[in-house]
Amino acid sequence: MKGVTLSPMEQFRHRVSQWSRRLRAQPRQIVVMRMTRKWASCSSRGRVCFARDLLELPPRQQDYVIAHELLHLKHPNHGRVFHALLSAYIPRWRGVHEQLASDVQGGRLTS
């Protein structure tokens, strides 16, 4: 997409699409919406919701949240297998997780 400028929403949706292919995850629905208490959520029916504020974060933080939620489509809990997969795709994810968690507690989600 040389020479084409994508909006932050289009860029984010493209990242989700790339991660979906990479993880071989097939979400039924992707929603970007106002969320005030968490960065994202995933339902057992395959609906993945992301906070609008995520669009303002650096790509590494976006990638962590996207991969985390899409992996829940394959492993719904935070067990050993889930964390091993997350580590394989997002090395050093714990630091990103801690930063995002402190942002939520500090009121970072504001949209």
Stockholm file with secondary structure:
# STOCKHOLM 1.0

chainA/1-111         MKGVTLSPMEQFRHRVSQWSRRLRAQPRQIVVMRMTRKWASCSSRGRVCFARDLLELPPRQQDYVIAHELLHLKHPNHGRVFHALLSAYIPRWRGVHEQLASDVQGGRLTS
#=GR chainA/1-111 SS CTTCCCCHHHHHHHHHHHHHHHHTCCCSEEEEECCSSCSEEECTTSEEEEEGGGGGSCHHHHHHHHHHHHHHTTCCSCSHHHHHHHHHHSTTHHHHHHHHHHHHHTTCCCC
#=GC SS_cons         CTTCCCCHHHHHHHHHHHHHHHHTCCCSEEEEECCSSCSEEECTTSEEEEEGGGGGSCHHHHHHHHHHHHHHTTCCSCSHHHHHHHHHHSTTHHHHHHHHHHHHHTTCCCC
//
